[in-house]
Amino acid sequence: MPEKYYRRLQPLCDARPEDFDIFLADKELLKELTGYKYYQGVLAIGQIPAKLSLQEAWERSPSPRFFMAVDELANAENLGVMIRNAAAFGIQTVIVGSLCCNPWLRRSIRSSVGNIFSINIVEGVDICKTFSWLRSRSMQVIAAHPHAESHTLGSYDWTRGDLCLTFGNEGQGIPPAVLDACSASVSIPMSNRADSINVACASATFLYDAWRVRQCPSP
């Protein structure tokens, strides 16, 4: 960090229990090291947490469980925003398919605003096998699918036990094989001026609706 930021942050740094080094450098050098316009004045290096198995995440998540899964997501910033949304609306575990971008990329962590460190992350899994495992334990696996014909947001019953909401690629959505592995598909009603919204926006819409209903189920 530049010296001016160190002067401002020194009390916070000194109060940390960990032993770590602080390096001072001019802003131009830091911009050269990162390869893009320097972000908010401080550059940090952290250690990626040890990988978590699905079984471990399941055991860490009290019932009724509330999970989110992502498959073939290409944009790390979208993934980071979705993890932030997940933390905001009570998701216990995020499942990241093997064909997804890495959740620990710099831009994903930054877009999550650090929330990735407060949530269970299960990464690099075969998404269809994972859904089979979840459904064998009576978890609903619901696909967020713009062309779902049977169910729409606002009419689906989110209160039935353990739930995993699933989101797919920004352009192609959820692959057919993954849709087949889900319990059901649900769409967002919208005007005929658009047929879809950004996947991160869609995740916030779905997660809030499910979280709201599950917090205060109708009698």
Secondary structure, 3 states (H helix, E strand, C coil): CCHHHHHHHHHHHHHCCCCCCCCCCCHHHHHHHHCCCCCCCCCCCCCCCCCCCHHHHHHHCCCCCEEEEECCCCCHHHHHHHHHHHHHCCCCEEEEECCCCCCCCHHHHHHCCCHHHHCEEEEEECHHHHHHHHHCCCCEEEEECCCCCCCECCCCCCCCCCEEEEECECCCECCHHHHHHCCEEEECCCCCCCCCCCHHHHHHHHHHHHHHHHHCCCC
